[in-house]
Amino acid sequence: MDEIEQSPTQLVMSNFKQFMDEIKQSPTQSLPESDLTLPSLQMALTAGTFLMLTPFSFSNNEKQKFSEEVSSLIQNQSFLSDFSNQIGEPLEQESEDDFVKRGSNRLREMLYERFGIKG
């Protein structure tokens, strides 16, 4: 039986949880082909969430707590497994950009569901 060749991107993207676990275990915690590290992304996510809440009448303490909760949730092993299972592998003929977009949309939906936000 002939083996189907996969690009390096397809191999990396085949399981999101495994991808994240490998980044966490790497000495630099850097994303492949990028200067970004997992801790820097976590800080950016927390700061971005905090800024998105600026128009709402929450105290800075409440904004910070919510931002940290969102950042913590997306690192949770159970949440990552669920997310990984829901997005699955890239679809046949799906580009990397389309896969990322599909994953981003699903992540947004999961966060909305988790925090009771109507989108």
Secondary structure, 3 states (H helix, E strand, C coil): CCCCCCCHHHHHHCCHHHHHHHHHHCCCCECCCCCCEHHHHHHHHHHHHHHHCCCCCCCHHHHHHHHHHHHHHCCCHHHHHHHHHHHCCCCCCCCHHHHHHHHHHHHHHHHHHHHCCCC
